[in-house]
Amino acid sequence: MNFENKDDLLEDDKATIFLKKRNNRQSDTTIYGLAKDLDLKKMISYMRKHFNCSGSITNDPEFGEVICLTGDQKENVFNFLVNEEIYKKDKIIIKGI
């Protein structure tokens, strides 16, 4: 599946996967720092379907458009970004719990 538009990704871009707890059991996974040329609507649609979670695209004043998913999806997102060759392993940062 091709999630990129026409341009290739810049080499110095890094994606960040951030996990934060909402309360004792629930958490949210946020992905920011994604390249501007990625089709986020296709990506969020794929992630919601294959990770069995809900999610949305929000506009953050600091990071721009970010993807927010419910639950601990950091491993799923990491594997997705690497397997679909959107980012290399060394270009992905995982923060949080």
C-alpha positions as CSV (number, residue, x, y, z in Angstrom):
1,M,0.0,0.0,0.0
2,N,1.5,3.4,-1.0
3,F,0.8,6.2,1.5
4,E,3.1,8.7,0.0
5,N,2.3,11.3,-2.6
6,K,4.7,12.1,-5.4
7,D,7.7,13.4,-3.3
8,D,10.1,11.2,-1.4
9,L,10.6,11.7,2.3
10,L,13.3,14.0,3.5
11,E,16.2,12.2,5.2
12,D,16.3,14.4,8.3
13,D,12.6,14.0,9.1
14,K,11.9,11.9,12.2
15,A,8.5,10.5,13.3
16,T,7.7,10.4,17.0
17,I,5.3,7.9,18.6
18,F,4.2,9.1,22.0
19,L,2.2,7.1,24.5
20,K,0.4,8.8,27.3
21,K,-1.8,7.4,30.1
22,R,-5.3,8.8,30.5
23,N,-6.1,7.0,33.7
24,N,-5.2,3.7,35.3
25,R,-6.1,1.5,32.4
26,Q,-6.5,3.7,29.3
27,S,-3.9,5.3,27.2
28,D,-3.5,7.2,23.9
29,T,-0.9,6.9,21.2
30,T,0.0,10.0,19.3
31,I,2.1,10.1,16.1
32,Y,3.7,13.4,15.1
33,G,6.5,14.7,13.0
34,L,5.2,12.9,9.9
35,A,6.2,14.2,6.5
36,K,3.9,16.8,5.0
37,D,3.5,14.7,1.8
38,L,2.0,11.7,3.4
39,D,-1.7,11.0,3.0
40,L,-2.8,10.9,6.6
41,K,-6.4,10.1,5.8
42,K,-5.3,6.8,4.1
43,M,-3.0,6.0,7.0
44,I,-5.5,6.6,9.8
45,S,-8.1,4.6,7.9
46,Y,-5.7,1.7,7.5
47,M,-4.6,1.9,11.2
48,R,-8.1,2.0,12.6
49,K,-9.1,-1.1,10.5
50,H,-6.0,-3.2,11.2
51,F,-5.3,-2.2,14.8
52,N,-8.9,-2.4,15.9
53,C,-8.9,1.0,17.5
54,S,-10.4,4.4,17.0
55,G,-8.4,7.4,16.0
56,S,-8.4,10.8,14.5
57,I,-6.3,13.4,12.8
58,T,-6.0,16.6,14.9
59,N,-4.3,19.9,14.3
60,D,-1.7,20.8,16.9
61,P,-0.3,24.3,17.0
62,E,3.2,23.1,17.7
63,F,3.5,19.9,15.6
64,G,0.9,20.5,12.9
65,E,-1.3,17.6,11.9
66,V,-0.9,14.6,14.3
67,I,-2.6,11.2,14.4
68,C,-4.2,10.2,17.7
69,L,-5.1,6.5,18.3
70,T,-6.8,5.0,21.4
71,G,-4.9,2.3,23.3
72,D,-1.3,1.3,23.4
73,Q,-0.5,1.1,19.7
74,K,3.2,2.0,19.7
75,E,4.4,-1.4,18.6
76,N,1.8,-1.6,15.9
77,V,2.5,1.9,14.6
78,F,6.3,1.2,14.6
79,N,5.9,-2.0,12.7
80,F,3.5,-0.4,10.2
81,L,5.9,2.6,9.5
82,V,8.9,0.2,9.0
83,N,7.1,-2.6,7.0
84,E,5.4,-0.1,4.6
85,E,8.8,1.6,4.1
86,I,7.5,5.0,5.2
87,Y,10.3,5.5,7.7
88,K,13.5,3.5,8.6
89,K,13.9,2.2,12.1
90,D,16.5,4.8,13.0
91,K,14.2,7.6,12.0
92,I,11.4,6.7,14.5
93,I,11.5,7.8,18.1
94,I,9.3,6.1,20.7
95,K,8.5,8.2,23.8
96,G,6.3,7.5,26.8
97,I,5.6,4.5,29.0
